[in-house]
């Protein structure tokens, strides 16, 4: 057999004699159009930008979870309603369990105030400070579980109980969930507001977005801040720099030069003075003048955040001030705005506010001293808290507060 010709090798290219020339395929003709090529180029540019933008969010410093990073990226790019819709759908498919018992012992694992031995203070001040003994907390769930509502010491200063915590079930339905309440004696502790890398974002704050090793001496505790400033209906102020707008009537956690802090409505209970070094606003007060706000169950979505409504039982946190000047922090799972407010009210708060919500942002950590002042041992107050105990030792995306012994 002789060598094959080109015609024999590619029979599909042969056409019957006299047939019109074959037109290019439909896809090839489509790709020849300038408009189509322009659209494809735009799609390629968009996908490139998407990969760069989302990738940058996923690779940003800090220990935020992948889910939290994607959700925050979406909110920052006008996809907040989509995220909210997904969260709401997930909540409705998997609401908090009703009934049951907690899966861990109610703690924290610390001594009672009476068991704390008052150490001799090198400044001779310990005998001048009488420890404050908060009243035990009572759970609406009925007969108390072992340790429920009892205060345990998780931090001391000058040999005196300075930070105490109690755990309890916050309502009579979601009885398998445990919330924690913390009492901080401002005669013995001071507070430092820290910015987050993303919220409020970089600026000349004069304070880092973490607790560096050289700033851990005397560190007792840390806790989360509020909503993203753009969603908090208020502002963030620190050392002369403001993000957002400090808003009249907004619930405000206010920090002063001498290290103490308080909570109140801006322009009424608290306002700007030369002694103010920091302000963290978030929504409106949930306790005013010793009374739980009448509207904690009203205007839910617009009043208590766009992420989850106030009647939704989710992870929530809040802070308040007592008549005797203690700062109170409360947080936990399966809390509505009302049950959060009632926790703070029972703890003695006369003014209080909601802080951040959802498990990706909740944290209360306390620290036990070691032989190295730069390396205290961090512990999560609630063992089912999602974020790690050392969350604030590295740069974090959201603002927070550090608590130090005076």
LINBEL-V92860 format. One record per pair of residues at least 12 apart in sequence whose ideal C-beta (glycine too) atoms are under 7 Angstrom apart, sorted by sequence separation. I is the first residue (numbers start at 1). J is the second residue. If there is no record, write none. Layout:
I & J
I & J
This chain:
57 & 69
71 & 83
137 & 149
152 & 164
167 & 179
195 & 207
197 & 209
234 & 246
235 & 247
252 & 264
318 & 330
378 & 390
136 & 149
151 & 164
152 & 165
167 & 180
194 & 207
196 & 209
234 & 247
297 & 310
317 & 330
330 & 343
365 & 378
366 & 379
136 & 150
151 & 165
194 & 208
195 & 209
229 & 243
230 & 244
233 & 247
251 & 265
252 & 266
296 & 310
297 & 311
317 & 331
330 & 344
340 & 354
365 & 379
151 & 166
165 & 180
166 & 181
192 & 207
194 & 209
229 & 244
266 & 281
316 & 331
365 & 380
366 & 381
57 & 73
150 & 166
165 & 181
234 & 250
249 & 265
250 & 266
254 & 270
328 & 344
365 & 381
134 & 151
149 & 166
165 & 182
233 & 250
249 & 266
315 & 332
330 & 347
337 & 354
364 & 381
113 & 131
248 & 266
249 & 267
252 & 270
257 & 275
315 & 333
54 & 73
148 & 167
149 & 168
163 & 182
164 & 183
247 & 266
248 & 267
256 & 275
284 & 303
316 & 335
328 & 347
113 & 133
148 & 168
246 & 266
256 & 276
257 & 277
265 & 285
283 & 303
328 & 348
163 & 184
256 & 277
283 & 304
313 & 334
314 & 335
328 & 349
162 & 184
254 & 276
255 & 277
283 & 305
313 & 335
318 & 340
363 & 385
162 & 185
255 & 278
265 & 288
313 & 336
362 & 385
312 & 336
316 & 340
320 & 344
362 & 386
363 & 387
365 & 389
254 & 279
311 & 336
323 & 348
362 & 387
162 & 188
163 & 189
310 & 336
318 & 344
322 & 348
360 & 386
365 & 391
162 & 189
252 & 279
253 & 280
310 & 337
322 & 349
323 & 350
359 & 386
141 & 169
160 & 188
252 & 280
321 & 349
322 & 350
363 & 391
129 & 158
131 & 160
137 & 166
139 & 168
199 & 228
200 & 229
252 & 281
320 & 349
321 & 350
131 & 161
134 & 164
139 & 169
141 & 171
142 & 172
158 & 188
199 & 229
251 & 281
321 & 351
129 & 160
137 & 168
140 & 171
141 & 172
157 & 188
189 & 220
207 & 238
250 & 281
251 & 282
320 & 351
331 & 362
126 & 158
140 & 172
157 & 189
207 & 239
251 & 283
286 & 318
320 & 352
125 & 158
126 & 159
205 & 238
206 & 239
246 & 279
251 & 284
287 & 320
304 & 337
319 & 352
331 & 364
126 & 160
141 & 175
205 & 239
247 & 281
250 & 284
251 & 285
318 & 352
319 & 353
246 & 281
249 & 284
318 & 353
329 & 364
200 & 236
205 & 241
318 & 354
319 & 355
116 & 153
121 & 158
204 & 241
318 & 355
361 & 398
112 & 150
113 & 151
121 & 159
203 & 241
239 & 277
316 & 354
317 & 355
106 & 145
120 & 159
317 & 356
106 & 146
107 & 147
112 & 152
113 & 153
116 & 156
119 & 159
238 & 278
106 & 147
111 & 152
118 & 159
237 & 278
296 & 337
297 & 338
316 & 357
105 & 147
106 & 148
110 & 152
111 & 153
118 & 160
201 & 243
237 & 279
296 & 338
315 & 357
110 & 153
195 & 238
200 & 243
314 & 357
315 & 358
108 & 152
110 & 154
137 & 181
235 & 279
236 & 280
314 & 358
315 & 359
107 & 152
116 & 161
193 & 238
296 & 341
317 & 362
108 & 154
235 & 281
234 & 281
315 & 362
113 & 161
234 & 282
293 & 341
134 & 183
232 & 281
292 & 341
308 & 357
232 & 282
233 & 283
292 & 342
304 & 354
307 & 357
308 & 358
332 & 382
113 & 164
232 & 283
286 & 337
307 & 358
333 & 384
305 & 357
132 & 185
292 & 345
226 & 280
286 & 340
287 & 341
225 & 280
227 & 282
286 & 341
226 & 282
263 & 319
108 & 165
163 & 220
263 & 320
287 & 344
129 & 187
162 & 220
163 & 221
263 & 321
287 & 345
129 & 188
262 & 321
107 & 167
290 & 350
106 & 167
289 & 350
193 & 255
287 & 349
287 & 350
288 & 351
191 & 255
287 & 351
155 & 220
287 & 352
155 & 221
253 & 319
261 & 327
285 & 351
286 & 352
285 & 352
286 & 353
191 & 259
285 & 353
286 & 354
190 & 259
190 & 260
191 & 261
282 & 353
283 & 354
106 & 178
282 & 354
282 & 355
101 & 175
102 & 176
186 & 260
231 & 305
98 & 173
100 & 175
101 & 176
231 & 306
98 & 174
99 & 175
100 & 176
102 & 178
97 & 174
99 & 176
96 & 174
227 & 305
97 & 176
96 & 177
269 & 351
193 & 278
193 & 280
264 & 351
263 & 351
263 & 352
263 & 353
224 & 317
253 & 353
251 & 353
223 & 329
280 & 399
72 & 198
226 & 355
227 & 356
225 & 355
226 & 356
224 & 355
225 & 356
224 & 356
62 & 197
61 & 197
60 & 197
224 & 361
224 & 362
174 & 313
186 & 325
224 & 363
186 & 326
223 & 363
185 & 326
186 & 327
222 & 363
223 & 364
184 & 326
183 & 326
184 & 327
221 & 364
222 & 365
221 & 365
183 & 328
221 & 366
182 & 328
220 & 366
221 & 367
181 & 328
182 & 329
220 & 367
259 & 406
219 & 367
181 & 330
180 & 330
179 & 330
180 & 331
179 & 331
180 & 332
179 & 332
178 & 332
177 & 332
177 & 333
179 & 335
217 & 373
177 & 334
216 & 373
219 & 376
216 & 374
174 & 334
214 & 374
216 & 376
213 & 374
170 & 332
181 & 343
236 & 399
179 & 343
183 & 347
170 & 335
181 & 347
171 & 339
170 & 339
222 & 392
170 & 343
225 & 398
224 & 398
225 & 399
225 & 400
224 & 400
225 & 401
223 & 400
222 & 400
223 & 401
222 & 401
222 & 402
211 & 392
222 & 403
182 & 364
210 & 392
211 & 393
221 & 403
210 & 393
219 & 402
220 & 403
180 & 364
210 & 394
220 & 404
210 & 395
219 & 404
220 & 405
209 & 395
210 & 396
218 & 404
209 & 396
218 & 405
211 & 402
132 & 324
132 & 326
197 & 395
199 & 397
197 & 396
198 & 397
199 & 398
200 & 399
196 & 396
197 & 397
199 & 399
180 & 381
196 & 397
180 & 382
196 & 398
163 & 366
196 & 399
178 & 382
195 & 399
194 & 399
193 & 399
194 & 400
193 & 401
194 & 402
137 & 346
192 & 401
137 & 347
191 & 401
192 & 402
155 & 366
154 & 366
191 & 403
192 & 404
134 & 347
134 & 348
189 & 403
190 & 404
189 & 404
165 & 381
189 & 405
190 & 406
91 & 308
96 & 313
188 & 405
189 & 406
188 & 406
184 & 403
87 & 307
87 & 308
91 & 312
84 & 306
84 & 307
80 & 306
96 & 334
163 & 403
162 & 405
157 & 405
157 & 406
108 & 381
104 & 383
68 & 360
67 & 360
65 & 360
64 & 360
63 & 388
63 & 391
63 & 394
62 & 394
61 & 394
62 & 395
64 & 397
61 & 395
62 & 396
62 & 397
